[in-house]
Amino acid sequence: MRALSKNQSRSLAIGLLILFLTVGILLLFIPINMLHRHYDQSLDSLADYLGRYRHVVSTHAEVQSALDQVKNKNGRQHFLRNTGAALAASEIQETAKNLIEADGGKLVSMQVVPFKDDGGYRRVTVNIQFISNMPTLRKILYAIETVQPYLLLDNVSIRSQANALSKGAPVTEPELVAQFDVSGYTLVADKK
């Protein structure tokens, strides 16, 4: 290897110094730049969240007003008061019995049908059979369907009990046997 001249040594030393300074600056600048970018993204994300939360807060009064309107409608009045299947079935039986007897029908039988859960609601059903004439039957069916809490009729079957007419006896309105399912809904208690 040959020895370098003074100018070459100086140039090499200055070149090495510039190289080391450049590498040192890059080693400091790159992590600082990455850290700066990370914090910029975090700030942008937080500013976006802040904007969303401010929007939510600005709609609070409107949402509260809508909630108050829903509460004032009292939607629970349309459901059976009791949440247990047996108690809800007895509530249906008591309501139906009172309506049938108040309008002049003769109750024959009542039988509870197994309940069905559907989401947060429970459908409780009672099979009812009673005897009445046609005008009374219409009143009873109307009363059951318009009572609160709401009761629904299903599987309605109406048969005539007309006996063989006696000779010369006046024709009277025949008694009808009505059988149907009366269902009501109750809210299922949260299982936590």
C-alpha positions as CSV (number, residue, x, y, z in Angstrom):
1,M,0.0,0.0,0.0
2,R,1.3,3.4,-0.8
3,A,1.2,6.4,1.5
4,L,-1.2,9.2,0.8
5,S,-0.2,12.7,0.1
6,K,-1.2,15.5,2.5
7,N,-4.0,16.7,0.2
8,Q,-5.3,13.2,-0.3
9,S,-5.2,12.5,3.5
10,R,-7.0,15.7,4.2
11,S,-9.6,15.0,1.5
12,L,-10.1,11.5,2.8
13,A,-10.5,12.8,6.4
14,I,-13.0,15.4,5.3
15,G,-14.9,12.8,3.2
16,L,-15.0,10.4,6.1
17,L,-16.1,13.2,8.4
18,I,-18.9,14.1,6.0
19,L,-19.9,10.4,5.7
20,F,-20.0,9.9,9.5
21,L,-22.0,13.1,10.0
22,T,-24.4,12.1,7.2
23,V,-24.9,8.6,8.7
24,G,-25.3,10.1,12.2
25,I,-27.9,12.6,11.0
26,L,-29.8,9.9,9.2
27,L,-29.7,7.7,12.2
28,L,-31.3,10.5,14.3
29,F,-33.6,11.9,11.6
30,I,-35.3,8.7,10.5
31,P,-36.6,7.6,14.0
32,I,-37.6,11.1,14.8
33,N,-39.5,11.4,11.5
34,M,-41.3,8.1,12.1
35,L,-42.2,9.1,15.7
36,H,-43.5,12.4,14.4
37,R,-45.6,10.6,11.8
38,H,-47.0,8.3,14.4
39,Y,-48.0,11.2,16.7
40,D,-49.6,13.0,13.7
41,Q,-51.7,10.0,12.9
42,S,-52.7,9.7,16.6
43,L,-53.7,13.3,16.7
44,D,-55.7,13.0,13.5
45,S,-57.5,10.0,14.9
46,L,-58.3,11.7,18.2
47,A,-59.5,14.8,16.4
48,D,-61.8,12.6,14.3
49,Y,-63.1,10.9,17.5
50,L,-63.6,14.4,19.1
51,G,-65.6,15.5,16.1
52,R,-67.8,12.4,16.3
53,Y,-68.4,12.8,20.0
54,R,-69.2,16.5,19.6
55,H,-71.8,15.5,16.9
56,V,-73.3,12.9,19.3
57,V,-73.4,15.5,22.1
58,S,-75.1,18.0,19.8
59,T,-77.9,15.5,19.1
60,H,-78.4,14.6,22.7
61,A,-81.5,16.9,23.1
62,E,-83.1,15.5,20.0
63,V,-82.5,11.9,21.1
64,Q,-83.7,12.6,24.6
65,S,-86.9,14.2,23.2
66,A,-87.5,11.1,21.0
67,L,-86.9,8.8,24.1
68,D,-89.4,10.8,26.1
69,Q,-92.0,10.5,23.4
70,V,-91.5,6.7,23.4
71,K,-91.8,6.5,27.2
72,N,-95.0,8.6,27.1
73,K,-96.6,6.1,24.8
74,N,-96.2,3.5,27.5
75,G,-95.7,0.5,25.3
76,R,-95.7,-1.9,28.3
77,Q,-99.5,-1.5,28.6
78,H,-99.9,-3.7,25.6
79,F,-98.1,-6.6,27.2
80,L,-99.3,-9.0,29.9
81,R,-98.3,-7.7,33.4
82,N,-96.8,-11.0,34.6
83,T,-93.6,-12.3,33.0
84,G,-93.9,-15.9,34.3
85,A,-95.7,-18.2,31.9
86,A,-98.1,-19.6,34.5
87,L,-99.0,-16.2,35.9
88,A,-99.4,-14.8,32.4
89,A,-101.7,-17.7,31.5
90,S,-103.8,-17.1,34.6
91,E,-104.1,-13.4,33.7
92,I,-105.4,-14.4,30.2
93,Q,-107.8,-16.9,31.8
94,E,-109.1,-14.4,34.2
95,T,-109.6,-11.7,31.6
96,A,-111.3,-14.1,29.1
97,K,-113.6,-15.5,31.8
98,N,-114.7,-12.1,32.9
99,L,-115.4,-11.0,29.4
100,I,-117.3,-14.2,28.5
101,E,-119.4,-14.1,31.6
102,A,-120.0,-10.4,31.4
103,D,-121.5,-10.7,27.9
104,G,-123.7,-13.7,28.7
105,G,-121.6,-16.6,27.5
106,K,-121.3,-19.9,29.3
107,L,-117.7,-21.0,29.8
108,V,-117.1,-24.7,29.1
109,S,-113.3,-25.1,29.5
110,M,-109.9,-23.5,29.5
111,Q,-106.6,-25.2,28.9
112,V,-103.1,-23.6,28.9
113,V,-101.0,-24.3,25.8
114,P,-97.2,-24.5,26.2
115,F,-95.6,-21.0,25.8
116,K,-93.2,-20.0,23.1
117,D,-90.2,-17.7,23.5
118,D,-89.4,-15.4,20.6
119,G,-86.5,-13.1,21.2
120,G,-87.3,-10.9,24.2
121,Y,-91.0,-11.8,24.1
122,R,-93.0,-14.8,25.4
123,R,-96.2,-15.9,23.7
124,V,-98.6,-17.4,26.2
125,T,-101.7,-19.1,24.9
126,V,-104.9,-20.5,26.4
127,N,-107.4,-22.6,24.6
128,I,-111.0,-21.6,25.5
129,Q,-114.3,-23.1,24.8
130,F,-117.7,-21.5,25.6
131,I,-121.4,-21.6,24.5
132,S,-123.4,-18.6,23.4
133,N,-125.8,-17.3,20.8
134,M,-124.6,-15.4,17.7
135,P,-125.0,-11.8,19.0
136,T,-123.3,-12.7,22.3
137,L,-120.5,-14.5,20.4
138,R,-119.8,-11.3,18.3
139,K,-119.7,-9.2,21.5
140,I,-117.4,-11.6,23.3
141,L,-115.0,-12.0,20.3
142,Y,-114.9,-8.2,19.9
143,A,-114.3,-7.6,23.6
144,I,-111.4,-10.1,23.7
145,E,-109.7,-8.6,20.7
146,T,-110.0,-5.0,22.0
147,V,-109.1,-5.5,25.6
148,Q,-105.8,-4.2,27.0
149,P,-103.3,-5.8,27.2
150,Y,-103.8,-7.0,23.7
151,L,-105.0,-10.5,23.3
152,L,-105.0,-12.3,19.9
153,L,-107.4,-15.0,18.7
154,D,-106.2,-17.9,16.6
155,N,-107.6,-21.3,15.5
156,V,-111.2,-20.1,15.9
157,S,-113.8,-22.9,15.5
158,I,-117.6,-22.3,15.8
159,R,-120.1,-25.1,15.7
160,S,-123.9,-25.0,16.0
161,Q,-125.6,-27.0,18.8
162,A,-128.9,-27.1,16.9
163,N,-131.0,-30.1,18.1
164,A,-133.6,-31.6,15.9
165,L,-136.4,-29.2,15.7
166,S,-139.6,-30.3,17.5
167,K,-142.6,-30.3,15.3
168,G,-144.5,-27.1,15.6
169,A,-141.9,-25.5,18.0
170,P,-140.9,-22.0,17.2
171,V,-137.5,-21.6,15.6
172,T,-135.1,-20.0,18.1
173,E,-131.5,-18.9,17.6
174,P,-129.3,-21.9,18.0
175,E,-126.6,-22.0,20.6
176,L,-123.1,-22.0,19.3
177,V,-120.0,-23.7,20.7
178,A,-116.9,-21.5,20.1
179,Q,-113.4,-22.8,20.6
180,F,-110.2,-20.8,20.0
181,D,-106.8,-20.0,21.2
182,V,-106.3,-16.7,23.0
183,S,-102.7,-15.5,23.1
184,G,-100.9,-12.6,24.8
185,Y,-97.3,-11.5,24.9
186,T,-95.2,-10.8,27.9
187,L,-91.7,-9.4,28.1
188,V,-89.1,-12.0,29.0
189,A,-87.0,-11.1,32.0
190,D,-83.3,-10.6,31.2
191,K,-81.2,-13.6,32.2
192,K,-77.9,-12.2,33.5
